[in-house]
Amino acid sequence: MTLAIVLAAGSSAAGLTTATGEPLADRLAAQLRQAGATDVRFAATLDEVGTLVAGATAPVLVTGADLVAHTAVLRHLATSPVGPTVALVLGDPPVPGRAAVREERGQVVDAGALDALDGDATGVFGGALRVGVDDLPTLAAAARAAAVGARPVAAPLGPAGDVSPLPAGGGAGHDDPGAAVDRLFAGLAALGTLIFAQRVRLLVARRVESADELTAAEAAVTAVDEDRAELRLSVKEKDDFFSTYFVSTWSPYLVRLAARLRLTPTGVTAISVLFALAAAVLFGVGGRPALVGGAVLLYLGFVLDCVDGQLARYTRNFSAWGGWLDTMADRAKEYLVYAGLGFGVSHAGLGNGWALAIAAMTLQTVRHMTDTWYGVLHDEAARRPRTTTGASGGIGDRLNAASTRVQADTGSLSYWLKRTVVFPIGERWALIALTVALFNPLVSLIAVLVWGVLAFAYTGALRTLRARWMWVPVLDTVDATLHRDDGPLARWLPVVRPMGPLTLAVIAALGPAVLLVGALLSDAPDGLRWAVPVALLVLLVGGLGAGAAHNGPLDWLVPAALRAAEYLFAIAVGVVGGVPGWLIFGYVFVLTVHHYDLTARLEKRQAAPPLHGATLGWEGRSALLALTAIVGVAGSGLATLGAYLLVVFVVSVVLAWFVRPARSARASVTPVGAGGAAPR
């Protein structure tokens, strides 16, 4: 953050003086500097805001002159990792003259005067917002429109962010609120800007209009211990049952210790990986002391997994690299634990542990893919609220309303049942720790699979019904080829549009599934080598939908269906080829790392990995494996292709997170002098 603007226009608080004798606006400017702003400007009009924003090259923080708040509130707004543009939203009842807000899933989906929201307001604008670089032209357009009493419309913007001016208060029921900062915020929302909501918890933020209100607000600020509140705020507001009651009750003490030791969130993540790895080794060793010790280490590793995020929130130490690494580390740790359990089952002679471990990893990955894309679907639906149609009032509408009621009833039995039945990460790790300590790795893996299947069936059924009601395409809003993980072969295949990409993807998974079941039931799986090319042909049916529009109500399931198809085919090739279970597990593990990289980038709104084209696509990899199975070298094929994909992944990570940023940093240095020498 480099530029902050204090906008005094339309505010009756501009002349108020604080208890220390300084003008309220001056104290606010000082707080903005403490929050990270290096350049604080005062703007008397919205036109001045537009002029200041036009020259900005970094995110801009804009506040009204009537805000009384802890400095931490402004610092949280300035450093919020949820999105490029974030607005302070208060839970106060909306009043005339203030911009009311309707928020869904942390996003501002509507903003304006109270009567414009038809009673659907969920809060009120808090008088401060951070605007990302890409949204600055839109902010300037909103400022220009609000300055002349016009309301911008959400039409395509030209290069300069052109707006269509309407008469002051234009638009039925959309009269703009009075203060300039409120009109600016409402105009920005009207232009379709994706704005995330920053709620205030434990700390204080109030907008004042009189000396009495200022005195009361200052007293409220003084009454709160800012550091203690920030430590408590490091814990997620709504977490899962196990995390809430068995981790977050004491993890803040570790957060404070880690901060004093100057540990970084990435460092804590690395330590948690070591704990999980040690637990996996102990699960593989077997014996009651080792199993109990592994369970304890697994629990402590999960605590540290929570601490790294809490430390990032407490110290405001956020980075795209750290967020990506945390996502990848979470999955790697879980699957390493599955590997340890699988080895432990086989080592103890309790059964085919690797088969169970592979099944658990495959199930969990496909579940995560559906979770990710359903989240994208829900966010897109929030940005485009469904209008009242004949479909409203159906089962999807009722399920959506019921889910909203349950989520709002925080702490109730129904609330915790809903959050627990989906089998989140905390509950998975708790189940593993308890079952392995009390019983053995076999019971642990079976328990994970049973609960996982039930949770998948429950969430899948409900989400399908709700998605059909929402009918919001999401794959068409992103690079579908990237997130399908298509390779050159899929792009060469003809397009079959009538069946739809989801139907084709499901058919693609059926061939490998039948082959796998046949191989598992056969006394001589090698005899099914002839069926591998047949299963491959069925698998390639999924590629016939690559060029079709992914705009169906359930097409958000396509990536998960293709992941399932590829994993099942790789496992089937391994079983038919007599490949050891640990090698099949290793290959599928590498595939999951590759696919989690794609979903992590989707969640962080980042571009494709640098070497994505070199990964060959799901159909190219499957074709190569089929060839190795046909010639009788399936084991070598899995090992070689897995090693190749791992090398590509590592090189891609180095390029994306280290080499390219370093090049960009060097390129941003402006040479001086005739010889272009770098500045001394």
FENPE-V626172 format. One record per residue. N is the residue number from 1. BURIAL is I if it has 16 or more other C-alpha atoms within 10 Angstrom, else O. D_FIRST is the distance of its C-alpha to the first C-alpha in Angstrom with 1 decimal. Layout:
{{N,BURIAL,D_FIRST} {N,BURIAL,D_FIRST}}
This chain:
{{1,I,0.0} {2,O,3.8} {3,I,6.1} {4,I,7.9} {5,I,11.5} {6,I,14.4} {7,I,17.2} {8,I,20.7} {9,I,23.0} {10,I,25.5} {11,I,24.8} {12,O,27.6} {13,I,25.4} {14,I,24.2} {15,I,27.1} {16,I,27.0} {17,I,27.1} {18,I,26.1} {19,O,28.6} {20,O,27.5} {21,O,28.3} {22,O,24.9} {23,I,23.8} {24,I,21.8} {25,I,19.2} {26,I,18.8} {27,I,18.5} {28,I,15.8} {29,I,13.8} {30,O,14.5} {31,I,13.3} {32,I,9.9} {33,I,9.7} {34,O,11.2} {35,I,8.8} {36,I,6.0} {37,I,5.4} {38,O,7.3} {39,O,8.9} {40,I,10.6} {41,O,13.3} {42,I,16.3} {43,I,17.9} {44,O,21.5} {45,I,22.0} {46,I,20.6} {47,I,21.6} {48,I,19.2} {49,I,16.3} {50,I,17.6} {51,O,17.8} {52,I,14.3} {53,I,12.9} {54,O,15.5} {55,O,14.0} {56,O,10.3} {57,O,9.8} {58,O,6.3} {59,I,5.6} {60,I,6.5} {61,I,7.5} {62,I,11.2} {63,I,13.8} {64,I,17.4} {65,I,19.1} {66,I,21.3} {67,I,19.2} {68,I,20.4} {69,I,18.8} {70,I,18.1} {71,I,14.9} {72,I,14.8} {73,I,14.8} {74,I,11.4} {75,I,10.1} {76,I,11.9} {77,I,10.5} {78,I,6.8} {79,I,8.2} {80,I,11.2} {81,I,12.8} {82,I,15.3} {83,I,13.9} {84,I,11.4} {85,I,12.2} {86,I,13.0} {87,I,14.9} {88,I,16.2} {89,I,19.9} {90,I,22.6} {91,O,26.1} {92,O,27.7} {93,O,30.5} {94,I,29.5} {95,O,31.0} {96,O,31.7} {97,I,29.0} {98,I,26.2} {99,I,24.8} {100,I,26.5} {101,I,25.0} {102,I,26.8} {103,I,25.1} {104,I,26.6} {105,O,25.5} {106,I,22.0} {107,I,21.5} {108,I,21.9} {109,I,25.0} {110,I,26.0} {111,I,24.9} {112,I,26.8} {113,I,29.6} {114,I,31.5} {115,I,34.6} {116,I,32.9} {117,I,32.1} {118,O,35.8} {119,O,35.4} {120,O,33.0} {121,I,30.0} {122,I,28.5} {123,I,26.1} {124,I,24.5} {125,I,21.0} {126,I,19.3} {127,I,17.8} {128,I,14.1} {129,I,12.2} {130,I,9.0} {131,I,10.0} {132,I,9.7} {133,I,10.3} {134,O,14.0} {135,I,14.4} {136,I,13.2} {137,I,16.9} {138,I,18.2} {139,I,16.1} {140,I,17.5} {141,I,20.9} {142,I,20.8} {143,I,20.0} {144,I,22.9} {145,I,25.2} {146,I,24.6} {147,I,25.1} {148,O,28.6} {149,I,29.5} {150,I,29.3} {151,I,28.1} {152,I,26.5} {153,I,28.4} {154,O,27.2} {155,O,29.0} {156,O,27.8} {157,O,25.4} {158,O,26.3} {159,O,24.2} {160,O,23.0} {161,I,22.5} {162,I,25.9} {163,I,26.9} {164,O,30.4} {165,I,30.9} {166,O,33.1} {167,O,34.7} {168,O,32.8} {169,I,32.9} {170,O,33.9} {171,O,34.7} {172,O,37.0} {173,O,35.5} {174,I,32.0} {175,I,32.0} {176,I,28.4} {177,I,27.7} {178,I,27.7} {179,I,24.5} {180,I,22.2} {181,I,19.2} {182,I,21.6} {183,I,23.0} {184,I,19.7} {185,I,18.9} {186,I,22.5} {187,I,22.5} {188,I,19.5} {189,I,21.4} {190,I,24.6} {191,I,23.3} {192,I,23.2} {193,I,19.4} {194,I,19.0} {195,I,17.3} {196,I,17.2} {197,I,18.2} {198,I,16.6} {199,I,19.7} {200,I,20.2} {201,O,22.8} {202,O,24.4} {203,I,21.7} {204,I,22.1} {205,I,20.5} {206,I,22.8} {207,I,23.0} {208,I,25.7} {209,I,28.0} {210,O,30.5} {211,O,31.1} {212,O,32.8} {213,O,29.9} {214,I,27.5} {215,O,29.9} {216,O,30.2} {217,I,26.5} {218,I,26.1} {219,O,29.0} {220,I,27.6} {221,I,24.4} {222,O,26.6} {223,O,28.8} {224,O,26.3} {225,O,25.6} {226,I,21.9} {227,O,22.1} {228,O,25.1} {229,O,23.5} {230,I,20.4} {231,I,23.0} {232,I,24.9} {233,I,21.9} {234,I,21.5} {235,I,24.6} {236,O,24.5} {237,O,25.8} {238,O,28.3} {239,O,29.6} {240,I,33.0} {241,I,36.1} {242,I,36.6} {243,I,32.9} {244,I,32.9} {245,O,36.2} {246,O,36.8} {247,I,33.4} {248,I,30.8} {249,O,33.4} {250,O,33.0} {251,I,30.1} {252,I,27.7} {253,O,29.9} {254,I,29.2} {255,I,25.4} {256,I,25.7} {257,O,28.0} {258,I,25.8} {259,I,22.9} {260,O,25.3} {261,O,26.6} {262,O,23.1} {263,O,23.7} {264,I,21.0} {265,I,21.1} {266,I,22.4} {267,O,25.1} {268,I,26.2} {269,I,26.5} {270,I,28.7} {271,I,30.9} {272,I,31.3} {273,I,32.5} {274,O,35.0} {275,I,36.3} {276,I,36.8} {277,I,38.5} {278,I,40.8} {279,I,41.7} {280,I,42.6} {281,I,44.9} {282,I,46.6} {283,I,47.1} {284,I,48.8} {285,I,51.0} {286,I,52.4} {287,O,54.5} {288,I,53.8} {289,O,52.1} {290,I,49.8} {291,I,49.0} {292,I,48.2} {293,I,46.1} {294,I,44.2} {295,I,43.6} {296,I,42.2} {297,I,39.9} {298,I,38.8} {299,I,37.9} {300,I,36.0} {301,I,34.2} {302,I,33.1} {303,I,32.0} {304,I,29.8} {305,I,28.6} {306,I,27.3} {307,I,26.0} {308,I,23.6} {309,I,21.7} {310,I,22.1} {311,I,20.9} {312,I,17.7} {313,I,17.2} {314,I,18.3} {315,I,16.2} {316,I,13.1} {317,O,13.8} {318,I,13.3} {319,O,13.9} {320,O,15.8} {321,O,18.5} {322,I,19.0} {323,I,19.3} {324,I,21.7} {325,I,23.6} {326,I,24.1} {327,I,25.6} {328,I,27.8} {329,I,28.9} {330,I,29.9} {331,I,32.3} {332,I,33.6} {333,I,34.5} {334,I,36.3} {335,I,38.3} {336,I,39.2} {337,I,40.6} {338,I,42.6} {339,I,43.9} {340,I,45.1} {341,I,46.8} {342,I,48.4} {343,I,49.7} {344,I,51.0} {345,I,52.9} {346,I,54.6} {347,O,55.2} {348,I,56.9} {349,O,59.0} {350,O,57.8} {351,O,57.2} {352,I,55.0} {353,I,51.7} {354,I,49.8} {355,I,50.8} {356,I,49.3} {357,I,46.1} {358,I,45.7} {359,I,46.4} {360,I,43.8} {361,I,41.1} {362,I,41.9} {363,I,42.1} {364,I,38.7} {365,I,37.0} {366,I,38.5} {367,I,37.5} {368,I,33.9} {369,I,33.9} {370,I,35.2} {371,I,32.7} {372,I,29.8} {373,I,31.2} {374,I,32.4} {375,O,28.8} {376,I,27.8} {377,I,30.8} {378,I,30.0} {379,I,26.4} {380,I,27.8} {381,I,30.5} {382,I,28.1} {383,I,26.4} {384,O,29.8} {385,O,31.9} {386,O,35.6} {387,O,37.8} {388,O,41.1} {389,O,43.7} {390,O,47.0} {391,O,45.2} {392,O,43.6} {393,O,45.6} {394,O,46.4} {395,O,46.0} {396,I,42.4} {397,I,41.5} {398,O,43.3} {399,I,41.6} {400,I,38.2} {401,O,39.1} {402,O,40.6} {403,O,37.6} {404,O,35.4} {405,O,37.9} {406,I,38.0} {407,I,34.3} {408,O,34.1} {409,O,36.9} {410,O,34.8} {411,O,37.0} {412,O,40.2} {413,O,42.6} {414,O,41.9} {415,I,38.2} {416,I,38.7} {417,O,41.3} {418,O,39.1} {419,I,36.3} {420,I,38.9} {421,I,41.2} {422,I,38.6} {423,I,38.8} {424,I,35.1} {425,I,34.2} {426,I,34.9} {427,I,38.3} {428,I,39.1} {429,I,38.5} {430,I,40.4} {431,I,43.3} {432,I,43.4} {433,I,43.4} {434,I,46.1} {435,I,48.4} {436,I,48.4} {437,I,49.1} {438,O,51.8} {439,O,53.3} {440,I,52.4} {441,I,50.0} {442,I,52.2} {443,I,51.8} {444,I,48.0} {445,I,47.6} {446,I,50.0} {447,I,48.2} {448,I,44.8} {449,I,46.4} {450,O,48.3} {451,I,45.4} {452,I,43.1} {453,I,45.6} {454,O,46.1} {455,I,42.4} {456,I,42.1} {457,O,45.0} {458,O,43.7} {459,O,40.2} {460,I,41.5} {461,O,44.1} {462,O,41.9} {463,I,39.0} {464,I,41.5} {465,I,42.9} {466,I,39.6} {467,I,38.3} {468,I,41.5} {469,I,40.9} {470,I,37.3} {471,I,38.3} {472,I,34.7} {473,I,34.5} {474,I,31.5} {475,I,32.6} {476,O,32.9} {477,O,29.2} {478,O,28.3} {479,O,30.1} {480,I,33.2} {481,I,34.8} {482,I,32.0} {483,I,32.0} {484,I,35.8} {485,I,35.7} {486,I,38.3} {487,I,39.8} {488,O,41.9} {489,O,45.0} {490,I,43.6} {491,O,42.4} {492,O,46.0} {493,I,47.7} {494,O,48.9} {495,I,47.0} {496,I,48.9} {497,O,47.3} {498,O,49.8} {499,O,49.3} {500,I,45.5} {501,I,43.1} {502,I,43.2} {503,I,47.0} {504,I,47.2} {505,I,44.7} {506,I,46.8} {507,I,49.9} {508,I,48.3} {509,I,47.9} {510,I,51.5} {511,I,53.2} {512,I,51.5} {513,I,52.0} {514,I,55.7} {515,I,56.0} {516,I,54.3} {517,O,56.6} {518,I,59.6} {519,I,58.7} {520,O,58.2} {521,O,61.5} {522,O,63.5} {523,O,65.6} {524,O,65.0} {525,I,61.4} {526,I,62.1} {527,O,64.6} {528,I,61.8} {529,I,60.5} {530,O,61.9} {531,I,59.7} {532,I,56.4} {533,O,56.5} {534,O,57.4} {535,I,54.4} {536,I,52.2} {537,O,53.5} {538,I,52.7} {539,I,49.2} {540,I,48.7} {541,I,49.3} {542,I,45.7} {543,I,44.8} {544,I,46.8} {545,I,44.0} {546,I,41.2} {547,I,41.4} {548,I,42.0} {549,O,39.6} {550,I,38.0} {551,I,38.0} {552,I,40.4} {553,I,39.6} {554,I,40.0} {555,I,38.7} {556,I,35.6} {557,I,38.2} {558,I,38.9} {559,I,36.5} {560,I,38.0} {561,I,41.5} {562,I,41.0} {563,I,39.7} {564,I,42.8} {565,I,45.1} {566,I,43.9} {567,I,44.0} {568,I,47.4} {569,I,48.7} {570,I,47.5} {571,I,49.1} {572,I,52.2} {573,I,52.6} {574,I,52.2} {575,I,54.9} {576,I,57.3} {577,I,56.9} {578,I,57.5} {579,I,54.1} {580,O,53.4} {581,I,51.1} {582,I,48.6} {583,I,48.2} {584,I,47.6} {585,I,45.1} {586,I,43.3} {587,I,43.2} {588,I,41.9} {589,I,39.3} {590,I,38.0} {591,I,38.0} {592,I,35.9} {593,I,33.3} {594,I,33.1} {595,I,32.9} {596,I,30.3} {597,I,28.1} {598,I,28.4} {599,I,27.7} {600,I,24.7} {601,I,23.2} {602,I,24.2} {603,I,22.4} {604,I,19.2} {605,O,19.6} {606,O,20.2} {607,O,22.9} {608,I,26.3} {609,I,27.1} {610,I,28.0} {611,O,31.6} {612,I,32.2} {613,O,35.1} {614,O,36.9} {615,I,37.2} {616,I,40.1} {617,I,39.3} {618,I,41.1} {619,I,44.2} {620,I,44.4} {621,I,44.0} {622,I,46.7} {623,I,49.0} {624,O,48.9} {625,I,49.6} {626,I,52.5} {627,I,54.0} {628,I,53.9} {629,I,55.6} {630,I,58.3} {631,O,59.2} {632,I,59.2} {633,I,56.2} {634,I,53.7} {635,I,52.7} {636,O,52.0} {637,I,50.1} {638,I,47.8} {639,O,47.2} {640,O,46.6} {641,I,44.4} {642,I,42.4} {643,O,41.9} {644,O,40.9} {645,I,38.3} {646,I,36.9} {647,O,36.6} {648,I,34.9} {649,I,32.4} {650,O,31.7} {651,O,31.4} {652,I,29.1} {653,I,26.8} {654,O,26.8} {655,I,26.1} {656,I,23.3} {657,O,21.3} {658,O,22.3} {659,O,24.1} {660,O,22.1} {661,O,18.7} {662,O,20.4} {663,O,21.9} {664,O,18.7} {665,O,17.2} {666,O,20.4} {667,O,20.6} {668,O,17.2} {669,O,18.8} {670,O,20.5} {671,O,24.1} {672,O,25.7} {673,O,29.4} {674,O,32.3} {675,O,32.5} {676,O,28.9} {677,O,28.4} {678,O,25.1} {679,O,23.7} {680,O,25.1}}
